[in-house]
Amino acid sequence: MEGKAVLNVSESGLLSADFVRGVNLFLGAGFSTLAKNRFTKSLPVGDGLKDLLVKEFNLEPYASLDLAGLYAVLLADRRDALRDFLAKTFTVTDYDSRYDALRSLEVEFLYTTNIDDLPFKIFDARGGDDKRVLHDLTLYGAPRQPSEVVQFIPLHGNVRHEDSDFLFTPGQIASAFASDRQTWYVFQRELQARPTFFLGYGMRDAGVLQALQDGSSRSLVNRWILLRRHDEAASALYTSLGFHVIVGEAEDFLKFVADRTNPVTPAVVRSGRQIFTGQVPNIAEVAQRPIRNFFLGAEPEWSDAYSSQVVRRRINSAVKNSIFNGKHVAIVGLPLSGKTTILKQVAAELAADRPILYFDRITNPQADKIVAEHHGQAGKALIFVDNLIDSRDPIDLLVNKIGAQIVCAEQSIYFDSVGLRSMQARLDVHSSSDILIQDLQRIIDSIPVDIRRWHPDEIDMVEYDSSELGLFESFRRHVMDENLTSRFRSKLAEFEAKDSEAFDVYIMACYVAACRTIVSFDMIYTYLPKHRKEYGDVYDVIRRIDSFLVEVDLANDSDQDHFSVRSGALARVALRECSSRSFGRIFERFHTSVSTRLIVDYPVFRRYAYDNDFARKAFPRVEDGQRFYERLVRSTDNAYDYQHGAIYLSKMKSFTEAFSWIDTALSKSRGRVFSIRNTHARILFEANIDVLKRNVRDNTALQGIKESMDVLQGCIKNDARRSYHLLRYSDQAIQYAEIMSDQNSLDWLRHAYENLQQMVDQATVSQSRESYNLRKYRKLYSEVRLALISRKALS
């Protein structure tokens, strides 16, 4: 039987009391020594790692160098081999269960200078356990549910980060913070917010730990440091820096945590139903707001889903029918066509009879937690997910691991390119853009009289534009009081002239909303350009923004405040009306000031943030835009970012540079990403079609166009998302046929005609994967058919 912990602590009562609160952990190399790697060796520390590198790479002549120097030598000419060796060395395969003691603590932030994946082992999702799961800020950005996760910040990289170098430099902690001031800002705030435990540090770290101190303030909460052995000089130094010193090995500390007596806490009173992560609230739990906000374009809330004033469309019944038939469901349509409203209405109706989960999007840590919670449950989990494309991999995990049934929504422009491996066989697709005229009339009648016209346009005009532009945009044109938009536009111009700082923050929030996420207090704080600023400055600027920005009510949001634009529809207007000069200033400052770790749902944000449409508005001079993308790829070295840059350059008619960028993207993706191949084909075509218009005998231009069409034919044949490529191929075939009548033109038109005919047949089937695109296929099919008839190639 094990004895009591031999941890030497003179303030055990204070220490135990701090364990009851939320805590931060700051881990050094000595913390991971109980874990072992694939070589059945303990994870190396300091000189031990240096000796391993000397042996592995036969560097005995360099043995006199310290670890940082040796690492620099290897990084210069053996980067890939070095990373591979370090990844194997610091991937934990033998996990010591004593580390599980940390799961009993409410760990808010976990900083580490280690590169091992031990934290992922400690804070994983486990069945029957509602403890926090690890959320890697480098991979996922800031979380929307901070109270449900351990926010993990690996300062020097991590073995689970693909294709990133690790940092082994003098003054490791200090240099990491010095190179990322936003990380320093967050750390200083969290150090003031709750007790912090520094584990795995020795005397040699005293200098860099001292560098972390904020001389301007004295913490009102405790900072603890674990020293392996008693050293009077070290204790005196750390005490002078404001630390409480405890002495012992890592295992002693873990045993002390495990043995501690938890204070008696009152039981949480719950209703008879089991509560799961993301469970839909019932009507009694929902805050109410004026229905007028919904009709003015505010994002749908649960009060709208339960409201009898918001019309239930016929599509709602069709979606429920698919659900009851055991199908996965995708609601697909144009922006602002009612997808989220339908999703929430159906979820609210079904939640009365069974547990329904609803998420704006699902992250990987959330998916792991859902799997753990539902593992072994008798009933199949029914999960509603808005923004499908941002949740593809987690959805596949949920379907494969627990057989979840998924009901999701996505814009048609993105659904074209979505691969749905797990759902494909049993998927019904419903279009929110196609709306019955009876439903349309009922919706018009339900709009509050003070915001709609007395005499709206003809219903057939409203119907046509709702299928072409989206339901809200159609209403804005034909039904709503047009003065609403003009008043907003006027107020926006007045806003910029009167208070440019507040205006900039609002447009920044509009940009972030367009990237399908929200802004946090931290994002606004770091965005503000002042050299000397205080936390109160954030609330002051939010107050000045007034009704343009609203606080987002996130569940259990105790960490910091979050904000969003009041109306997504008006945010689109604001981005459109904002001048290029103003937007360029805001765009540039955001990307130079706000760390990716602070951006909420960063993987979602980055999918849209670097799009060429934003870059073209921000950088009308191609040299400025190219510099922006060059700075981006220096930090990411990502194939998709090279693709973004290539599209921007091609749209700016800078085709020579565009070819270089798309070639790099192809190389980095090894030609395996069909969307990048599609972009390559598009740039080839756009670079040469204008040349061919000027000179139809230009053989070089003709060969470029032929190569483009060959690439797209290969994509149509080999990619499951063939429609994504067929639409592009058909459009190019029509453009070419307008200037050429050769055999190539005939062959390409015939190929497009045959494939479009198949797609029209598939899309005609109700609820099929392609049904939402039927109108688009028929239009292209008709144009291709007319082109063939004009060539007498079709009767």
C-alpha positions in Angstrom: 0.0 0.0 0.0 1.4 3.4 -1.0 2.3 5.8 1.7 1.1 9.4 2.1 2.4 12.0 -0.3 5.8 13.3 0.7 5.1 16.7 -0.7 6.8 19.4 1.4 4.4 22.3 1.7 4.2 24.7 4.6 0.8 26.1 3.5 -1.2 23.0 2.9 -4.5 24.6 3.9 -4.0 27.4 1.4 -2.9 24.9 -1.3 -6.0 22.7 -0.8 -8.2 25.8 -0.9 -6.7 26.8 -4.2 -7.5 23.4 -5.6 -11.2 24.0 -5.1 -11.1 27.0 -7.5 -10.4 27.1 -11.2 -6.6 26.9 -11.8 -3.9 27.4 -14.5 -1.1 25.0 -15.1 2.3 26.0 -16.5 4.3 22.9 -17.3 8.0 22.5 -17.9 10.1 19.5 -19.0 10.3 17.9 -15.6 6.6 17.4 -15.5 6.5 14.7 -18.2 9.1 12.3 -16.8 6.5 9.7 -15.7 5.4 9.2 -19.3 7.1 6.9 -21.8 7.5 6.9 -25.6 7.5 4.1 -28.2 11.1 3.3 -27.2 9.8 2.5 -23.7 11.9 5.3 -22.4 10.9 8.2 -20.2 10.6 11.4 -22.1 14.0 13.1 -22.2 14.9 16.3 -20.4 17.6 18.9 -21.2 21.0 17.2 -21.6 19.3 13.9 -21.9 17.6 15.1 -25.2 20.9 16.5 -26.4 22.7 13.2 -25.9 19.9 11.4 -27.8 20.3 13.8 -30.7 24.1 13.4 -30.8 23.7 9.6 -30.9 20.8 9.5 -33.4 22.6 11.9 -35.9 26.2 10.9 -35.3 27.2 14.4 -34.0 29.9 13.5 -31.5 32.1 16.4 -32.8 29.3 18.8 -31.8 28.8 17.3 -28.4 30.2 20.5 -26.7 27.2 22.5 -28.0 24.2 23.1 -25.7 20.8 21.8 -26.8 19.8 25.0 -28.5 23.0 25.1 -30.6 22.8 21.4 -31.5 19.1 21.9 -32.6 20.1 24.8 -34.8 22.7 22.7 -36.5 20.3 19.9 -37.3 17.5 22.3 -38.3 19.7 23.8 -41.0 20.2 20.6 -43.0 18.2 17.8 -41.5 14.9 19.4 -40.8 12.5 16.6 -41.8 14.6 13.8 -40.2 14.9 15.9 -37.0 11.2 16.6 -36.8 10.4 12.9 -37.4 12.7 11.8 -34.6 11.4 14.4 -32.1 7.8 13.4 -33.0 8.6 9.7 -32.2 10.5 10.6 -29.1 7.8 12.9 -27.6 4.7 10.9 -28.6 3.4 9.3 -25.4 2.6 5.6 -25.7 2.8 4.5 -22.0 0.5 6.8 -20.0 1.0 6.8 -16.2 -2.5 6.8 -14.6 -1.2 9.0 -11.7 -1.6 12.0 -14.1 -5.3 11.5 -13.9 -5.3 13.3 -10.6 -5.3 16.5 -12.5 -8.7 15.7 -14.0 -10.2 16.5 -10.6 -9.0 20.1 -10.8 -10.9 22.7 -12.8 -8.0 23.6 -15.1 -8.9 26.7 -17.2 -5.5 27.3 -19.0 -2.6 24.9 -19.6 0.6 26.5 -20.8 3.6 24.3 -21.6 7.1 24.6 -23.0 7.1 20.9 -23.8 6.3 19.4 -27.2 4.9 16.1 -26.0 1.2 15.1 -26.3 0.8 14.1 -22.6 -1.9 16.8 -22.0 -4.0 15.2 -24.7 -3.8 11.9 -22.8 -4.7 13.5 -19.4 -7.6 15.6 -20.6 -9.3 13.3 -23.1 -13.0 12.6 -23.3 -14.1 9.5 -21.3 -17.4 7.7 -21.1 -19.4 8.5 -18.0 -17.1 11.4 -17.2 -18.1 15.0 -17.6 -14.6 16.4 -16.9 -13.1 19.1 -19.2 -11.5 18.1 -22.5 -8.4 19.6 -24.0 -8.9 22.5 -26.5 -5.7 23.3 -28.4 -5.8 27.1 -29.1 -3.1 26.8 -31.8 -5.3 24.4 -33.8 -8.8 25.6 -33.0 -8.5 29.2 -31.8 -10.5 30.5 -28.8 -13.4 28.2 -27.7 -17.0 29.2 -27.6 -17.4 27.0 -24.4 -14.5 28.0 -22.2 -16.1 26.4 -19.1 -16.2 23.0 -20.8 -12.5 22.8 -21.9 -8.9 23.1 -20.8 -7.5 25.9 -23.0 -4.1 24.4 -24.1 -1.2 26.7 -25.3 1.9 24.8 -26.4 4.5 27.6 -26.6 7.1 25.6 -28.5 4.9 23.5 -30.8 3.5 20.0 -30.3 3.9 16.6 -31.9 0.3 16.7 -32.9 0.8 19.9 -35.0 1.6 18.7 -38.5 4.5 20.2 -40.4 5.5 22.7 -37.7 9.0 23.2 -36.3 9.6 23.0 -32.6 11.4 25.7 -30.6 14.5 25.0 -28.6 16.1 28.4 -28.0 17.8 30.1 -25.0 15.3 31.7 -22.7 12.5 29.5 -24.0 9.5 30.9 -22.1 10.6 34.5 -22.3 11.3 34.3 -26.1 7.9 32.6 -26.7 6.1 35.4 -25.0 8.3 38.1 -26.6 7.4 36.8 -30.1 3.7 36.7 -29.4 2.5 39.7 -27.4 -1.1 38.6 -27.4 -0.1 35.4 -25.6 1.7 37.5 -23.0 -1.4 39.7 -22.6 -3.7 36.7 -22.1 -1.3 35.0 -19.7 -0.9 38.1 -17.6 -4.7 38.4 -17.3 -5.2 34.7 -16.5 -2.4 34.9 -13.9 -4.4 37.6 -12.1 -7.6 35.6 -12.4 -6.9 32.4 -10.6 -4.1 30.3 -8.9 -1.4 29.2 -11.3 0.8 26.1 -10.7 4.3 26.0 -12.3 5.3 22.3 -12.5 8.5 20.8 -13.8 10.9 23.7 -13.4 14.3 24.0 -11.8 16.7 26.7 -10.7 18.0 27.2 -14.3 14.5 28.5 -15.2 14.6 31.3 -12.6 15.6 34.0 -15.1 12.8 33.3 -17.6 10.2 32.9 -14.9 11.3 36.3 -13.5 10.7 37.7 -17.0 7.1 36.7 -16.8 6.4 38.9 -13.8 4.3 42.0 -14.3 6.1 44.6 -12.3 3.1 47.0 -12.5 0.9 44.9 -10.4 0.9 42.4 -7.6 -1.3 39.3 -8.0 -4.2 38.9 -5.7 -4.2 35.2 -6.3 -1.5 32.6 -5.5 1.3 31.4 -7.8 2.8 28.1 -6.8 6.0 26.5 -8.0 7.1 22.9 -7.5 10.8 22.4 -6.9 12.2 18.9 -7.0 14.4 19.3 -3.9 14.9 21.9 -1.2 17.2 24.7 -2.0 17.3 27.7 0.3 18.6 30.1 -2.3 16.1 29.0 -4.9 13.2 29.2 -2.4 14.3 32.7 -1.4 14.5 33.8 -5.1 11.1 32.4 -6.0 9.5 33.8 -2.8 10.8 37.2 -3.8 9.1 36.8 -7.2 5.8 36.2 -5.5 5.7 32.4 -5.7 4.6 30.0 -2.9 7.2 27.2 -3.0 6.4 23.5 -2.6 9.1 20.8 -2.7 8.8 17.3 -4.1 8.7 15.2 -7.3 5.9 15.3 -9.9 4.5 12.1 -8.5 4.3 13.6 -5.0 2.3 16.5 -6.3 0.0 14.2 -8.2 -0.6 12.1 -5.1 -1.3 15.1 -3.0 -3.9 16.2 -5.5 -5.4 12.7 -5.6 -5.5 12.4 -1.7 -6.9 15.8 -1.0 -10.3 15.9 0.7 -12.9 17.5 -1.6 -15.1 20.0 0.2 -18.7 19.1 0.5 -20.6 20.9 -2.3 -24.4 21.0 -2.7 -25.8 18.6 -5.2 -26.9 20.0 -8.5 -30.7 19.7 -8.9 -31.6 18.5 -12.3 -34.8 17.6 -14.0 -35.7 14.0 -14.8 -34.2 14.2 -18.3 -30.5 13.5 -18.8 -28.5 16.6 -19.8 -26.1 16.2 -22.7 -23.6 18.7 -24.2 -25.5 20.9 -26.7 -29.0 19.8 -25.6 -31.8 22.0 -27.0 -33.4 24.2 -24.3 -37.1 23.9 -23.6 -39.3 26.9 -24.0 -39.2 27.8 -20.2 -35.4 28.1 -20.5 -35.4 30.5 -23.4 -34.9 34.2 -23.1 -37.4 36.2 -25.2 -36.7 39.1 -27.6 -38.9 41.3 -29.8 -39.9 39.4 -33.0 -39.2 42.6 -34.9 -35.4 41.8 -34.6 -35.8 38.5 -36.4 -37.5 40.1 -39.4 -34.8 42.8 -39.6 -32.2 40.1 -40.2 -30.9 39.2 -36.8 -29.6 35.7 -36.4 -32.5 33.3 -35.4 -32.6 32.6 -31.7 -34.5 29.9 -29.8 -37.3 32.4 -28.9 -37.9 32.7 -32.6 -38.0 29.0 -33.1 -40.7 28.7 -30.4 -42.6 31.8 -31.6 -46.0 31.3 -33.3 -45.3 34.5 -35.3 -42.5 32.8 -37.3 -44.2 30.8 -40.0 -43.6 27.0 -40.2 -42.9 26.3 -43.9 -43.8 23.1 -45.8 -40.2 22.2 -45.8 -40.3 21.8 -42.1 -42.7 18.8 -42.4 -40.5 17.3 -45.2 -37.4 17.5 -43.0 -39.3 15.8 -40.1 -40.5 13.1 -42.4 -36.9 12.4 -43.5 -35.8 12.3 -39.8 -38.6 9.8 -38.9 -37.5 7.7 -41.9 -34.1 7.4 -40.3 -32.3 9.5 -42.9 -29.6 12.1 -42.4 -30.8 15.5 -43.6 -29.1 18.5 -45.3 -31.0 21.8 -45.7 -29.3 23.6 -48.5 -29.9 27.1 -49.9 -28.7 30.6 -50.6 -27.5 32.9 -47.8 -30.4 34.3 -45.7 -32.9 31.8 -47.2 -34.1 30.5 -43.8 -31.9 27.5 -43.2 -31.1 28.2 -39.6 -34.7 29.1 -38.8 -35.9 25.8 -40.2 -33.2 23.9 -38.4 -34.1 25.5 -35.0 -37.8 25.2 -35.5 -37.6 21.4 -36.2 -35.2 20.9 -33.4 -37.4 22.7 -30.9 -40.5 20.7 -32.0 -38.7 17.3 -31.7 -37.0 18.2 -28.4 -40.3 17.8 -26.5 -40.1 14.0 -27.0 -36.4 13.1 -27.0 -33.0 14.6 -26.3 -32.0 16.7 -29.3 -28.5 18.2 -29.6 -27.9 21.5 -31.5 -24.6 23.2 -32.5 -23.8 26.1 -34.7 -20.8 23.9 -35.5 -19.0 21.1 -33.9 -15.3 21.1 -33.1 -13.2 17.9 -32.6 -13.0 18.3 -28.8 -16.8 18.7 -28.7 -17.2 15.6 -30.9 -15.0 13.6 -28.5 -17.1 14.7 -25.6 -20.3 13.8 -27.3 -19.0 10.4 -28.2 -18.0 9.8 -24.5 -21.4 11.0 -23.2 -23.5 8.9 -25.6 -21.4 5.8 -25.7 -23.6 2.9 -24.7 -26.8 4.9 -24.8 -29.8 3.0 -26.0 -31.2 5.6 -28.3 -29.5 7.0 -31.4 -28.3 10.6 -30.9 -30.1 13.1 -33.1 -27.7 16.0 -33.7 -28.6 19.3 -35.5 -25.6 21.1 -36.9 -25.6 24.5 -38.7 -22.7 25.3 -41.0 -22.0 21.7 -42.2 -18.8 22.5 -44.1 -17.1 23.7 -40.8 -18.0 20.4 -39.1 -17.3 17.7 -41.6 -14.7 15.7 -39.8 -16.4 15.8 -36.4 -19.7 14.7 -38.1 -17.9 11.7 -39.7 -16.6 10.8 -36.2 -20.1 11.0 -34.6 -21.7 8.9 -37.3 -19.0 6.3 -37.3 -18.5 6.1 -33.5 -22.0 6.3 -32.1 -24.2 6.0 -35.2 -25.6 9.5 -34.7 -28.3 10.8 -37.0 -27.4 14.2 -38.4 -29.6 17.1 -39.5 -27.5 19.9 -40.9 -27.6 23.1 -43.0 -25.2 24.8 -45.4 -25.1 27.4 -48.1 -25.4 25.9 -51.6 -22.2 27.5 -52.8 -20.3 25.5 -50.2 -22.4 22.4 -50.3 -21.3 21.9 -53.9 -17.8 21.1 -52.6 -18.6 19.1 -49.4 -17.6 15.4 -49.2 -20.0 13.5 -47.0 -18.4 10.1 -46.6 -20.3 8.9 -43.5 -23.8 10.3 -44.5 -23.7 9.8 -48.3 -25.7 6.5 -48.4 -28.7 7.7 -46.3 -28.9 11.5 -47.0 -32.0 13.5 -47.9 -31.4 17.0 -49.3 -34.0 19.8 -48.9 -33.7 23.2 -50.6 -34.6 26.2 -48.4 -34.4 28.5 -51.5 -37.4 26.8 -53.2 -40.4 28.2 -51.4 -44.1 27.5 -52.0 -46.1 30.6 -52.9 -48.5 29.9 -50.1 -45.7 29.9 -47.5 -44.4 33.1 -49.1 -47.7 34.9 -48.7 -48.0 33.7 -45.1 -44.5 35.0 -44.2 -45.3 38.4 -45.8 -48.5 38.6 -43.8 -46.6 37.8 -40.6 -44.1 40.7 -40.9 -44.7 43.5 -38.4 -46.6 46.4 -40.1 -44.0 49.0 -39.1 -41.2 47.5 -41.1 -43.0 46.4 -44.3 -44.6 48.3 -47.2 -48.3 48.8 -47.4 -48.2 47.7 -51.0 -45.4 45.1 -51.6 -44.4 44.1 -55.1 -46.1 41.3 -56.9 -45.8 37.9 -55.3 -44.2 36.3 -58.4 -41.4 38.8 -58.3 -40.8 38.0 -54.6 -40.9 34.3 -55.4 -38.4 34.6 -58.3 -35.9 36.7 -56.4 -36.1 34.5 -53.3 -34.9 31.6 -55.3 -32.1 33.7 -57.0 -31.0 36.0 -54.2 -32.3 34.5 -51.0 -35.5 35.0 -49.0 -34.3 38.0 -46.9 -32.7 39.8 -49.9 -35.9 39.3 -51.9 -38.0 40.8 -49.0 -35.6 43.7 -48.7 -36.2 44.5 -52.3 -39.9 43.9 -52.6 -41.6 43.7 -49.2 -39.6 45.6 -46.5 -39.7 49.3 -46.0 -36.8 50.4 -48.3 -36.1 53.4 -46.0 -34.7 50.9 -43.4 -31.7 50.1 -45.7 -31.2 53.7 -46.8 -31.4 54.9 -43.2 -28.8 52.3 -42.2 -26.5 53.3 -45.1 -26.8 57.0 -44.1 -26.2 56.2 -40.4 -23.1 54.2 -41.3 -21.5 57.1 -43.2 -22.3 59.4 -40.3 -20.8 56.8 -37.9 -17.5 56.7 -39.7 -17.2 60.5 -39.9 -18.1 61.0 -36.2 -16.2 58.1 -34.5 -13.7 56.3 -36.7 -12.3 54.1 -34.0 -15.8 52.7 -33.1 -16.6 52.4 -36.8 -13.4 50.3 -37.4 -14.3 47.9 -34.6 -17.8 47.5 -36.0 -16.5 46.8 -39.6 -14.0 44.4 -38.0 -16.9 42.6 -36.4 -18.8 42.5 -39.7 -15.7 41.0 -41.4 -15.4 38.3 -38.6 -19.2 37.6 -38.9 -18.7 37.1 -42.7 -16.0 34.5 -41.7 -18.8 32.7 -39.7 -17.6 33.4 -36.2 -17.9 36.0 -33.4 -15.6 38.5 -31.7 -14.3 38.2 -28.2 -13.2 40.8 -25.7 -9.6 39.7 -26.3 -9.9 40.2 -30.0 -11.2 43.7 -29.6 -8.6 44.6 -27.0 -5.7 43.5 -29.1 -7.2 45.1 -32.2 -7.5 48.6 -30.7 -4.5 50.6 -32.0 -3.7 52.5 -28.8 -0.2 52.0 -27.3 -1.5 52.5 -23.8 -4.9 50.9 -23.3 -6.9 49.4 -20.5 -9.7 46.8 -20.3 -12.2 49.5 -19.9 -11.4 50.8 -23.4 -13.1 47.8 -24.9 -16.4 48.5 -23.1 -16.1 52.1 -24.0 -15.8 51.4 -27.7 -18.7 48.9 -27.5 -20.9 51.5 -25.8 -20.1 53.9 -28.7 -20.9 51.3 -31.3 -24.3 51.1 -29.6 -27.0 49.2 -31.5 -24.7 47.9 -34.2 -23.1 45.3 -31.9 -24.7 43.0 -29.3 -23.4 40.7 -26.6 -23.6 37.0 -27.5 -25.1 34.9 -24.8 -22.9 31.8 -24.7 -23.7 29.0 -22.3 -21.5 29.1 -19.2 -19.6 32.0 -20.6 -17.7 33.0 -17.5 -14.3 33.6 -19.1 -14.9 36.7 -21.1 -17.6 38.5 -23.1 -18.3 37.8 -26.7 -20.0 40.0 -29.3 -21.6 39.8 -32.7 -23.2 42.1 -35.2 -26.9 42.6 -34.5 -27.9 41.7 -38.0 -26.0 39.5 -40.4 -28.0 41.0 -43.3 -27.0 44.6 -42.4 -23.4 43.5 -41.9 -23.3 42.5 -45.5 -24.5 45.9 -46.5 -21.9 47.5 -44.2 -19.1 45.5 -45.8 -20.4 46.4 -49.3 -20.7 50.2 -48.5 -17.4 50.5 -46.6 -14.8 52.2 -48.8 -11.8 50.2 -50.0 -9.5 52.6 -48.2 -11.3 52.1 -44.9 -11.7 48.3 -45.2 -8.0 47.9 -46.2 -7.0 49.7 -43.1 -9.2 47.6 -40.9 -8.3 44.3 -42.7 -4.5 45.0 -42.5 -4.6 46.0 -38.8 -6.7 42.9 -37.8 -4.3 40.5 -39.4 -1.2 42.2 -37.9 -2.7 42.7 -34.4 -4.9 39.7 -33.5 -3.2 36.4 -32.8 -4.8 33.3 -34.4 -5.0 31.8 -30.8 -7.4 34.6 -29.8 -9.8 34.2 -32.8 -12.9 32.2 -31.8 -13.2 29.0 -33.9 -10.1 29.8 -35.8 -10.3 26.8 -38.2 -13.7 28.1 -39.3 -12.5 31.7 -39.6 -9.4 30.8 -41.7 -11.6 29.0 -44.2 -13.1 32.3 -45.3 -10.8 35.0 -43.9 -8.2 35.0 -46.7 -10.7 34.8 -49.6 -9.8 36.9 -52.6 -13.0 38.9 -52.4 -11.8 40.4 -49.1 -8.3 40.9 -50.4 -9.5 42.6 -53.6 -11.5 45.1 -51.6 -8.7 45.7 -49.1 -5.9 45.8 -51.7 -6.9 47.4 -55.0 -3.1 47.6 -55.7 -1.9 44.1 -56.6 1.5 44.8 -55.0 -0.1 45.3 -51.6 -2.3 42.2 -51.9 0.7 40.1 -52.9 2.6 41.3 -49.9 -0.3 40.3 -47.7 -0.4 36.8 -49.0 3.4 36.5 -48.9 3.3 37.4 -45.2 0.5 34.8 -44.7 2.3 31.9 -46.3 5.5 32.7 -44.5 3.7 31.9 -41.3 1.5 29.0 -42.5 3.2 27.4 -45.5 -0.3 26.0 -46.3 -1.4 24.9 -49.8 -4.8 26.4 -49.4 -3.3 29.8 -48.6 -1.2 29.6 -51.7 -4.5 28.8 -53.5 -6.1 32.0 -52.1 -3.2 34.0 -53.2 -3.3 32.5 -56.7 -7.0 33.3 -57.1 -6.5 36.9 -55.9 -3.6 37.4 -58.4 -5.6 35.9 -61.3 -8.6 38.1 -60.5 -6.2 41.1 -60.6 -5.0 39.9 -64.0 -1.5 39.2 -62.7 -1.4 35.8 -64.3 2.4 35.2 -64.3 2.5 35.4 -60.5 -0.8 33.5 -60.2 0.6 30.5 -62.1 3.6 30.5 -59.7 1.3 30.5 -56.7 -1.0 27.8 -57.9 1.9 25.6 -58.9 3.2 25.9 -55.4 -0.3 25.0 -54.1 -0.3 21.9 -56.4 3.1 20.9 -55.2 2.3 21.2 -51.5 -0.9 19.3 -51.9 0.8 16.7 -54.2 -1.9 17.2 -56.7 -4.4 15.3 -54.5 -6.7 18.2 -53.7 -9.4 18.5 -56.4 -10.4 22.1 -55.5 -6.8 23.2 -56.0 -6.7 21.4 -59.4 -9.9 23.2 -60.2 -8.4 26.5 -59.4 -5.4 25.7 -61.6 -7.7 24.9 -64.5 -9.6 28.1 -64.0 -6.5 30.3 -63.9 -5.2 28.6 -67.1 -8.5 29.3 -68.8 -8.9 32.9 -67.6 -5.3 33.7 -68.5 -5.8 32.5 -72.1 -9.4 33.2 -73.1 -8.9 36.9 -73.5 -5.7 36.3 -75.6 -7.7 34.0 -77.8 -10.4 36.6 -78.3 -7.8 38.9 -79.7 -6.1 36.3 -81.8 -7.9 33.0 -82.5 -4.7 31.7 -84.1 -2.6 32.0 -80.9 -1.6 28.3 -80.4 -0.1 28.9 -77.0 -3.4 30.3 -75.7 -5.3 27.4 -77.3 -3.0 24.8 -75.7 -3.5 26.5 -72.3 -7.3 26.3 -72.6 -7.1 22.7 -73.8 -5.0 21.8 -70.7 -7.6 23.5 -68.5 -10.4 21.5 -70.0 -8.5 18.3 -69.7 -7.8 19.0 -66.0 -11.5 19.6 -65.3 -12.5 16.4 -67.2 -10.2 14.5 -64.9 -11.8 16.1 -61.9 -15.3 15.3 -63.1 -14.3 11.7 -63.7 -12.4 11.1 -60.4 -13.9 13.4 -57.8 -17.1 12.3 -56.0 -18.1 16.0 -56.0 -18.2 16.0 -59.8 -20.9 18.7 -60.0 -18.5 21.2 -58.5 -16.3 20.7 -61.5 -19.0 20.1 -64.1 -20.5 23.6 -63.5 -17.1 25.2 -64.2 -16.4 23.0 -67.2 -19.7 23.7 -68.8 -19.4 27.5 -68.3 -15.9 27.4 -69.9 -17.2 25.3 -72.8 -19.9 27.9 -73.5 -17.3 30.8 -73.3 -15.0 29.0 -75.7 -17.9 28.2 -78.1 -18.7 32.0 -78.3 -15.4 32.6 -80.1 -14.4 29.3 -81.7 -16.3 26.7 -83.9 -13.6 24.0 -84.1 -13.7 20.3 -83.1 -12.5 21.1 -79.6 -15.6 23.3 -79.1 -17.9 20.6 -80.3 -16.3 17.9 -78.2 -16.4 20.0 -75.0 -20.0 21.1 -75.6 -21.0 17.4 -76.2 -19.2 16.3 -73.0 -20.9 19.0 -71.0 -24.3 18.2 -72.5 -24.1 14.5 -71.7 -22.9 15.1 -68.1 -25.5 17.9 -67.5 -28.2 15.6 -68.8 -27.3 13.1 -66.2 -27.1 15.7 -63.4 -30.6 17.1 -64.4 -32.0 13.5 -64.2 -30.4 13.0 -60.7 -31.5 16.5 -59.4 -35.1 15.9 -60.6 -35.3 13.1 -57.9 -36.9 14.7 -54.8 -34.5 15.0 -51.9 -31.5 13.7 -53.9 -28.0 14.9 -53.3 -28.2 17.3 -56.3 -31.9 18.4 -56.1 -31.1 21.8 -54.7 -29.1 22.6 -57.9 -31.8 21.6 -60.3 -32.4 25.2 -61.5 -28.7 25.8 -62.1 -28.3 22.5 -64.1 -31.3 23.2 -66.2 -30.1 26.7 -67.1 -26.6 25.5 -68.2 -28.1 22.5 -69.9 -30.3 24.8 -72.0 -27.4 27.1 -72.9 -25.2 24.1 -73.9 -28.1 22.6 -75.9 -28.7 25.8 -77.8 -25.0 26.1 -78.6 -25.0 22.5 -80.1 -28.2 23.2 -82.0 -26.7 26.3 -83.6 -23.8 24.1 -84.8 -26.4 21.6 -86.2 -24.9 19.0 -83.8 -28.2 18.4 -82.2 -31.7 18.2 -83.5 
